[in-house]
Amino acid sequence: MADVLDIGCGANCIYPLIGQAEYGWRFTGTEIDEQALKAANQIIAANPGLQRNIRLRRQKNSAAILSGVVNKNDFFHAVMCNPPFHASAVEAAAGSQRKVRNLGLENAAPLNFGGQHNELWCEGGEKAFVAKMIAESVALARQCVWFTSLVSRKENLPALEKQLKALDVAEVRVVNMAQGQKQSRFLAWSFMPAAVRAQRLAK
């Protein structure tokens, strides 16, 4: 059974719920927002069996991503993250307005296309967030087989791949995804050589 760390699980805890239901994986979800964490815990408590397979942790340090939520005895087969996309609240609001216009819903009730403010934006946007995650992953190199993050903007990849190359990671992969007209990808990196990864994933 795989153990997965989900960074920023949100109030709906959607990735742990899907991963546990579809694949039987165990999840540790982290969340910086106290209300979101409370809502996610209520979902888990209301569904028999989930408490054994999904646990949640509060990230108390707003300047950290992985630091402070991974214990010294933890081991994860994968870390996953859907990072904040925008660099500011203004940029996030403009993005939502573009979606409203594109859908022809200017006169409809207000819609939330992304989530709460901490899910939508952070200083420096997606690129800065993933760069920080990469930097923090070094300290956990032996505690996780694969680190992964969605990267919505393709133009952010070169700088992130350069950062990983400088860290001399064992392997970097970019996996492209497409859903309708939506094009995205996720970036994955591992500090473990292939033989070690195979051994750890087999356990």
C-alpha positions in Angstrom: 0.0 0.0 0.0 1.4 3.4 -1.0 1.8 6.2 1.5 1.2 9.6 -0.1 1.7 13.1 1.3 -0.8 15.7 -0.1 0.4 19.3 0.3 -2.6 21.6 0.8 -5.4 19.0 0.9 -8.1 21.8 1.2 -11.5 21.7 2.8 -12.8 18.9 0.5 -9.7 16.7 0.9 -10.4 15.6 -2.7 -7.1 13.9 -3.7 -6.8 11.8 -0.5 -10.5 10.7 -0.9 -10.0 9.7 -4.5 -6.6 8.1 -4.0 -7.9 6.1 -1.1 -11.2 5.0 -2.8 -9.7 4.2 -6.2 -6.2 2.8 -5.3 -6.4 2.0 -1.6 -3.5 4.4 -0.8 -2.9 5.8 2.6 -2.7 9.6 2.8 -1.4 12.3 5.0 -2.9 15.6 4.1 -1.5 19.0 5.1 -3.4 22.3 5.3 -2.5 25.8 6.5 -6.0 27.0 6.8 -7.6 26.0 10.1 -11.2 26.2 8.8 -10.4 24.1 5.8 -8.6 21.5 8.0 -11.7 21.4 10.3 -14.0 20.8 7.3 -11.7 18.0 5.9 -11.6 16.3 9.3 -15.4 16.4 9.4 -15.6 14.6 6.1 -13.2 11.9 7.3 -15.0 11.5 10.6 -18.4 11.1 8.7 -17.1 8.2 6.5 -16.3 4.9 8.3 -12.9 3.5 7.5 -11.3 6.8 6.3 -9.8 7.5 9.7 -7.5 4.5 9.4 -6.3 5.6 6.0 -6.3 9.5 5.9 -4.7 11.6 8.5 -4.4 15.4 8.5 -1.8 17.8 9.8 -1.8 21.5 10.2 1.0 23.5 8.7 1.5 26.2 11.3 4.3 28.0 9.5 3.0 30.1 6.6 6.5 30.4 5.2 7.0 26.6 4.9 5.7 23.9 2.7 7.2 20.6 3.7 9.1 21.7 6.7 7.3 21.2 10.0 4.7 18.6 8.7 7.0 15.7 8.0 8.2 13.8 11.1 11.6 12.1 11.3 10.1 8.6 11.1 7.8 9.3 8.2 8.3 7.7 4.8 6.3 8.5 1.7 6.2 6.8 -1.6 5.1 10.1 -3.1 4.5 13.8 -2.3 1.9 15.6 -4.4 0.9 19.2 -4.6 -1.4 21.5 -6.5 0.3 24.8 -5.9 -1.3 28.3 -5.9 -1.4 29.5 -9.5 -1.4 33.3 -9.2 1.1 35.8 -7.8 -1.4 38.1 -6.1 -5.1 38.5 -5.2 -5.5 41.0 -8.0 -4.1 38.5 -10.5 -6.4 35.7 -9.1 -9.5 38.0 -9.4 -8.6 38.9 -13.0 -8.2 35.2 -13.8 -11.7 34.4 -12.4 -13.2 37.3 -14.4 -11.7 36.0 -17.6 -13.3 32.6 -17.0 -16.6 34.3 -16.3 -16.4 36.2 -19.6 -15.3 33.2 -21.6 -18.3 31.3 -20.3 -20.7 34.1 -21.0 -21.8 34.3 -17.3 -21.2 38.0 -16.6 -24.8 38.4 -15.3 -24.8 35.1 -13.3 -24.3 34.7 -9.6 -20.6 35.0 -8.5 -18.6 31.9 -9.0 -15.4 30.6 -7.3 -13.2 28.9 -9.9 -10.3 28.1 -7.7 -10.8 28.0 -4.0 -9.8 30.1 -1.0 -7.2 32.9 -1.2 -4.3 30.7 0.0 -5.2 28.1 -2.6 -5.4 30.6 -5.4 -2.3 32.8 -5.0 0.9 33.3 -3.1 3.8 35.8 -3.4 5.7 34.9 -6.6 3.0 32.6 -7.8 3.3 29.0 -8.9 7.0 29.3 -9.9 8.1 30.6 -6.4 6.0 28.1 -4.6 7.3 25.0 -6.5 10.9 26.4 -6.2 10.5 26.6 -2.4 9.1 23.1 -2.4 12.1 21.9 -4.3 14.5 23.6 -1.9 12.7 22.0 1.1 12.6 18.6 -0.5 16.4 18.2 -0.1 16.1 17.7 3.6 13.6 14.9 3.0 15.5 13.2 0.2 15.6 9.8 2.0 12.1 10.0 3.3 10.3 10.2 -0.1 10.6 8.3 -3.3 9.0 10.9 -5.6 8.2 14.5 -5.1 5.6 15.9 -7.5 3.8 19.1 -8.2 1.4 20.3 -10.9 2.9 23.1 -13.1 0.1 24.9 -14.9 2.4 27.4 -16.7 4.8 25.7 -19.1 7.1 28.7 -19.1 7.9 28.0 -15.4 9.5 24.6 -16.2 13.0 25.7 -17.4 13.8 27.5 -14.2 12.5 24.7 -12.0 14.4 22.0 -14.0 17.6 24.1 -13.8 17.1 24.3 -10.0 16.7 20.5 -9.8 19.8 20.0 -12.0 21.9 22.1 -9.7 20.8 19.9 -6.8 22.0 16.8 -8.6 18.8 14.8 -8.2 18.7 11.3 -9.5 15.9 11.8 -11.9 13.5 14.5 -13.2 10.4 13.9 -15.2 7.8 16.1 -16.8 4.5 14.3 -17.4 2.1 16.1 -19.7 -1.7 15.9 -19.2 -4.7 17.1 -21.2 -8.4 17.3 -20.4 -10.4 18.7 -23.2 -8.7 22.0 -24.1 -7.0 22.2 -20.8 -3.2 21.5 -21.1 -1.2 20.9 -17.9 1.6 18.8 -16.6 3.3 17.7 -13.4 6.9 17.9 -12.5 8.4 14.9 -10.6 11.8 14.5 -9.1 13.6 11.9 -7.0 16.9 11.9 -5.1 17.0 8.1 -5.0 18.7 6.1 -7.8 16.4 3.9 -9.9 17.4 0.6 -8.1 16.7 2.1 -4.7 13.3 3.6 -5.9 12.3 0.2 -7.3 13.1 -1.4 -3.9 11.3 1.1 -1.9 8.2 1.1 -4.1 8.0 -2.6 -3.9 7.6 -2.6 -0.1 
